[in-house]
Amino acid sequence: MVNISAERFKEALGKALYEGYAQHTDWKSLASGAALPQWDGLRPDIQAAWKASAAATITFQPEATATGT
């Protein structure tokens, strides 16, 4: 197992999540249909949003959000 900082892990996971979305949509925005850039071509605020999504994924606890199951 590789030992990396939490910040680097969030960046790596954010990039993986973004690339998974991009691959799923054939590198096209579902909102506008525009072509999606590679990770390094994203604006810093968009990268930050994907990193925030990664942080939420890391702390997600299904039993805390499950309803009626």
MARVEX-879896 format. One line per 8 residues: number of its first residue (from 1); their letters; for each residue x, y, z of N, C-alpha, C. Coordinates in pm, whole numbers, plus 50000, padded with zeros to 5 digits. Example, Ala and Ser with C-alpha at 12.3 -4.5 7.8 and 13.67 -1.06 7.14 Angstrom:
# residues 2
1) AS) 51319:49431:50780:51230:49550:50780:51320:49670:50780 | 51285:49775:50708:51367:49894:50714:51290:50003:50787;
//
This chain:
# residues 69
1) MVNISAER) 50084:49882:50000:50000:50000:50000:50088:50124:50000 | 50049:50223:49923:50125:50347:49912:50078:50443:50020 | 50171:50508:50086:50139:50605:50189:50148:50746:50130 | 50032:50810:50109:50030:50946:50057:49949:51034:50151 | 49968:51164:50140:49894:51256:50226:49745:51254:50192 | 49665:51297:50287:49521:51303:50265:49487:51396:50149 | 49560:51506:50135:49534:51600:50027:49565:51539:49891 | 49675:51469:49881:49710:51402:49756:49610:51291:49724;
9) FKEALGKA) 49563:51222:49828:49463:51118:49806:49334:51177:49753 | 49290:51291:49811:49168:51356:49763:49185:51401:49619 | 49303:51452:49584:49326:51494:49446:49321:51373:49351 | 49387:51264:49389:49388:51145:49304:49247:51088:49290 | 49172:51084:49398:49035:51032:49392:48945:51127:49314 | 48959:51257:49334:48881:51354:49257:48905:51339:49108 | 49031:51321:49070:49065:51301:48929:49002:51171:48878 | 49009:51065:48956:48951:50937:48914:48799:50948:48898;
17) LYEGYAQH) 48733:51018:48990:48589:51037:48979:48553:51119:48855 | 48627:51227:48832:48603:51309:48713:48623:51228:48586 | 48732:51155:48580:48761:51077:48459:48658:50966:48439 | 48606:50909:48548:48499:50810:48536:48374:50872:48477 | 48338:50992:48524:48224:51064:48468:48248:51094:48320 | 48366:51145:48289:48398:51183:48152:48394:51062:48058 | 48447:50951:48102:48444:50831:48019:48300:50783:47998 | 48221:50789:48105:48082:50744:48097:48002:50828:47998;
25) TDWKSLAS) 48035:50956:47986:47962:51047:47898:48033:51068:47764 | 48132:50983:47736:48210:50995:47613:48276:51132:47602 | 48323:51182:47717:48396:51310:47727:48313:51428:47677 | 48181:51421:47703:48090:51531:47670:48012:51569:47796 | 47992:51699:47816:47913:51749:47927:47768:51708:47908 | 47707:51650:48010:47565:51617:48002:47479:51742:48007 | 47529:51849:48068:47453:51974:48078:47453:52052:47948 | 47568:52060:47882:47577:52147:47764:47611:52074:47634;
33) GAALPQWD) 47661:51952:47645:47705:51879:47527:47845:51915:47482 | 47907:52011:47550:48043:52053:47514:48143:51944:47548 | 48254:51944:47477:48362:51849:47504:48422:51878:47641 | 48452:51771:47715:48515:51785:47846:48667:51779:47831 | 48738:51865:47901:48884:51863:47896:48941:51752:47983 | 49066:51720:47961:49138:51632:48052:49150:51703:48187 | 49183:51630:48292:49193:51684:48427:49282:51808:48432 | 49398:51802:48372:49492:51914:48378:49440:52038:48305;
41) GLRPDIQA) 49340:52021:48220:49282:52134:48148:49162:52197:48219 | 49122:52138:48332:49009:52193:48408:49050:52319:48482 | 48956:52411:48495:48980:52529:48579:49003:52483:48723 | 49082:52559:48799:49107:52521:48938:48981:52507:49023 | 48878:52589:49000:48757:52578:49081:48680:52449:49052 | 48688:52402:48928:48622:52276:48894:48700:52159:48954 | 48833:52165:48947:48913:52061:49014:48881:52059:49163 | 48868:52177:49224:48837:52185:49367:48702:52121:49398;
49) AWKASAAA) 48605:52139:49309:48474:52078:49330:48483:51925:49325 | 48562:51871:49233:48579:51725:49226:48655:51675:49348 | 48751:51752:49398:48822:51713:49521:48725:51713:49640 | 48634:51811:49643:48533:51814:49749:48442:51692:49740 | 48408:51652:49619:48329:51530:49601:48405:51409:49651 | 48535:51406:49626:48618:51296:49675:48618:51294:49827 | 48631:51411:49889:48631:51418:50036:48498:51367:50093 | 48388:51402:50027:48257:51354:50072:48247:51203:50055;
57) TITFQPEA) 48305:51150:49948:48304:51006:49924:48381:50933:50033 | 48495:50990:50072:48579:50928:50174:48506:50917:50307 | 48427:51017:50341:48360:51019:50471:48218:50964:50468 | 48171:50922:50350:48036:50873:50335:48012:50750:50422 | 47899:50747:50490:47860:50633:50573:47716:50595:50535 | 47700:50488:50457:47566:50451:50408:47462:50436:50518 | 47500:50376:50629:47401:50355:50735:47350:50486:50794 | 47428:50592:50782:47385:50721:50835:47288:50791:50740;
65) TATGT) 47285:50751:50613:47198:50818:50516:47088:50728:50462 | 47088:50600:50499:46987:50507:50448:46850:50546:50504 | 46748:50530:50420:46612:50558:50465:46524:50437:50441 | 46467:50388:50545:46372:50280:50535:46426:50145:50491 | 46555:50124:50500:46609:49994:50461:46681:49927:50575;
//
